[in-house]
């Protein structure tokens, strides 16, 4: 339900911290994150898991891109140093190049994951609020840091989370930060040094998080989140699989292949978020409908990212567009790499934008069914990202040298629209929703 773009842009503050680290200096905000905490959690977690006592160690002990954090004490350990206590991974496997033409389509295989996630969520009770649970100082600092990261990298989304209950808001921040860190493994400052082995270790570390053995304070925030919400590990594993795909793949033969990639790197975010955001007790929709909407928003956001960043990706030697559809439009890799805005390109882009908008429309169906306090950030993300498509059109489909950028004034105008849409109750009829939505556009 949120988005971490596949092309990470460093903020000035982040870039400054990165330069300081290269010269062996600590970041200016390090003292706030190097204090030592020692308080035990006085409660048992779901499934008997517990998060280790808090103890923050020396600076520089863990660096992932720009999202650094101090090591977490107690039962914490280096990634990969202990065996996993969880079941084996159940990835949605990507088809091998030149594989069986009769293989199950990616969309069908992803839908099987959605059904599984929806079934897990359906088994949990639908409640409007999560009862607050006291936290020790270490966890408070961990969630506060997650909020800082979210505010720095996703200001509009961060603002929209303020209507959520504190428990849900903190949990969404923790998920956002994990996704951001995972994304930076292949797109951040250390990307050139990342290998498949590093991603294997990151997955092992994820398993430790779900087992209640966080390595650093940001991990601890996610570990607490998955202990208190019915969040499943599979979408997290699948996102790491998307990072593996980015290491070895720079072309996509068909939309079926691209669909799988978009699921891995963005659709998974929606599946992670729904258990935290919660489904409204007034919702009459099937849980599957809500999860399909969450998946659709992730796919729509990622397709929008891809269409916005065609030129930037091409300069990195990457083309995230269906090769067979390019060929049908009379286009080639050379046209993309040379940045030619032709009538053929404009026609091709119209079709791609139409597809992305169809996913946004499907996402609306799920957004309305969420708990009311969780709807605003989802609608904000949906409306803001959809505007990027409008900007691509306004730029005459020149996404090679002109970046489709939504001006700040338009972003601010979208927030009250998103808020008003979040007030539409899930029990409203389709016709009532359409009338309400039409009045806001």
C-alpha positions, 0 to 999 in steps of 0.5 A, a space after each residue: 500500500 506504500 511504495 519504495 521506488 526501484 530507483 533510490 534517490 539520496 536526500 542531501 542529508 543522506 548523501 552527507 552521511 554517506 560522505 562522512 562514513 567514507 571518511 570514517 566520521 560519524 553522522 551528526 545524529 549518531 549520538 541520538 542512536 548510540 545511547 544504551 537501553 536496558 529494559 526487558 519486554 514484560 509480555 509474551 508475543 504471538 506464537 511465543 516469540 519475544 524480542 530481545 532486551 534492548 542494548 545499543 552497541 558501538 557506532 558503525 556496526 551495521 550499515 545498509 545504504 544510508 539507513 544505518 542503525 546500531 546493533 541490537 543486544 540480548 539475543 541479537 547476532 550477526 546475520 547468518 550466524 545462527 540457523 533459521 528456526 522457520 519453515 523453508 522459503 516459499 518463493 513465487 519462483 520466476 520461470 527460467 529463460 527459455 522455459 516451458 511455454 506452458 508454464 503457469 502464468 505469473 498472474 495466476 501464481 501471484 494470485 495463489 499467494 494473495 489467496 494464502 495471505 487473505 486466508 491468513 488474515 481472514 482467520 484473524 479477528 477484524 477490529 477497529 483498534 489495536 490495544 496499545 501495549 507499553 514499550 520500553 525506551 529502546 523500542 520507542 527509540 527504534 520506532 522513532 527512528 523509523 518515523 524519521 526515515 519515513 519522514 525523510 524519504 516519503 514526506 507525503 505518505 508520512 503525513 498521511 499516516 498521522 491519522 492512523 492509531 499510534 500502534 498501526 502508524 509505528 508498524 507501517 513505519 517499520 515495514 516501510 523502513 525494512 522495504 527501503 533498506 532492502 531496496 537500497 541493497 541493490 540501488 543504494 551507495 553499496 549496490 556495486 558490492 552487493 552479491 547474491 550471497 549478501 541477499 541470502 544473508 539478508 534473507 537469513 536476517 529476515 528470518 531472525 527478525 520473525 523469530 524475535 532475534 533482531 540484529 539492530 534497532 530498525 530490525 527490532 521495530 519490525 520484529 515487534 511489529 510482526 509479533 503484534 500483527 498477523 504479518 506473514 513472512 512470505 511477501 518479505 521473502 518475495 521482495 528479496 527475490 525481486 532484488 535477486 532478479 535486479 542483480 541478474 536481469 535487465 530485460 523483460 520478454 513479456 508483461 508476464 515477466 514484468 508482472 512478476 517483477 512488479 509483484 516482487 518489488 512492490 506488490 509485496 508491500 501491499 500484502 505486508 501492509 494490509 494486516 497492519 492497516 486492518 480491514 474495517 469491521 463494517 466491510 462486507 467485502 471478501 478479504 480476498 478483494 482487499 488483498 487484491 486491491 493492495 496488490 493492484 496498488 503496488 503493481 500500479 505504483 511500480 508500473 508508474 515508477 517504470 514509465 516515469 524512469 525510462 530514460 534514467 533506467 536506460 542510462 543504467 542499461 536497464 529497460 523495464 518494458 515488455 520486449 514483445 510489446 515494444 516489437 509489436 509497436 515497431 520499437 527496439 532497444 536502440 529507440 529506448 537507449 537513444 531516447 527517441 520520442 516518435 509517434 510509435 513511442 507515443 502510441 506505445 506509452 498510451 497503452 502502458 499508461 492505460 494498463 497502469 490506470 486499470 490497476 489503480 482503479 482495481 486498487 480503489 476497491 480495496 482501499 475503501 474496505 480498510 479501517 477508516 484511520 488507515 485509508 488516508 495514506 492509501 488514498 494519498 499514495 494512489 492519487 499522487 502516483 496516478 498524477 505522475 501518469 498525467 505528468 508523463 502525458 503533459 510532457 508529450 510522453 518524453 520520459 527520456 530527458 524530462 522527469 514527470 514530476 508532480 508539483 508540490 502545490 498539486 501534492 498538497 491539493 491531493 491530500 484533502 481529496 484523499 482525506 475526503 475519499 477516506 471518509 467514504 464508508 465501505 458499506 456504500 454502494 458502488 454507485 454512491 462511491 462513484 458519485 462521491 469520487 466524481 465530485 472530487 475529480 
